[in-house]
Amino acid sequence: MGGKGLDFKHKEVVNIKDGRRLGFVQDVTADLETGMITSIIVPRK
């Protein structure tokens, strides 16, 4: 996966159903074997 996971950090997350801004990505967890993202952490305000 290299440094690509860092591309998600500090990106804004928006709910696609209602357009609400949920916050910014604080952390990303990935399965190192498959390279798939398993979770995205967005802290509450």
C-alpha positions as CSV (number, residue, x, y, z in Angstrom):
1,M,0.0,0.0,0.0
2,G,3.0,2.3,0.5
3,G,2.2,5.8,1.5
4,K,-1.1,5.9,-0.2
5,G,-3.1,5.5,3.0
6,L,-1.8,8.9,4.1
7,D,-3.7,10.5,1.2
8,F,-6.9,10.0,3.2
9,K,-5.7,11.8,6.3
10,H,-7.2,15.3,6.8
11,K,-9.7,14.8,4.0
12,E,-13.3,16.0,4.7
13,V,-16.0,13.3,4.9
14,V,-19.4,14.3,3.6
15,N,-22.6,12.2,3.9
16,I,-23.8,11.5,0.4
17,K,-27.5,11.2,1.4
18,D,-27.9,14.7,2.9
19,G,-24.7,16.6,2.2
20,R,-23.9,16.9,5.9
21,R,-20.2,17.5,6.7
22,L,-19.1,14.7,9.1
23,G,-15.6,15.9,9.8
24,F,-12.1,15.1,8.7
25,V,-10.4,11.7,8.5
26,Q,-8.2,11.2,11.6
27,D,-6.9,7.7,10.9
28,V,-7.2,4.9,8.4
29,T,-6.9,1.2,9.2
30,A,-6.0,-1.3,6.5
31,D,-5.4,-5.0,6.0
32,L,-1.7,-5.2,5.1
33,E,-2.2,-8.6,3.4
34,T,-4.9,-7.4,0.9
35,G,-4.2,-3.7,0.9
36,M,-7.9,-3.0,1.6
37,I,-9.0,-0.3,3.9
38,T,-10.9,-1.8,6.8
39,S,-12.0,1.4,8.7
40,I,-11.8,5.1,8.5
41,I,-11.9,7.1,11.7
42,V,-13.7,10.4,11.8
43,P,-13.9,12.0,15.3
44,R,-17.1,13.6,16.5
45,K,-17.3,17.3,16.9
